[in-house]
Amino acid sequence: MAGSQKKCLFGIRRSCPTLALPPASRRPSCMCVTRRAYWSSEKSPQSPELFETTNHDHWPSITDNQEDCAVCMSRVACVILCCGHQCLCTPCAKRVKADFEICPLCRQPIT
């Protein structure tokens, strides 16, 4: 991902820089959520549980009414990140958190 950082054995590797973001708007942003996955009352974005997922025993293929994972494009996006985006499958969410620590859509930190 452009402008991202990745932890490696000898330090931090950085990719190409990104353009500056425009000023934030007070209008609500678009968020496409087609699968049900919600924060429970015991969990919050500040809690150790970084994201909430739907319970999948298997990884279903993408159908017309489901959003696909923004990283692998082959599994259902069933993870809601701290910023509110639901754009990753569970395996990719774990990898993005470990390697980049930012949302791939809005670049908000995953804390």
Secondary structure, DSSP 8 states (H G I E B T S, - for coil): -TT-EEEETTEEEE-----------SS-------S-----TT--TTSS---EE---SS-----TTS-B-TTTSSSB--EE-TTS-EEE-HHHHHHHHHHT-B-TTT--B--
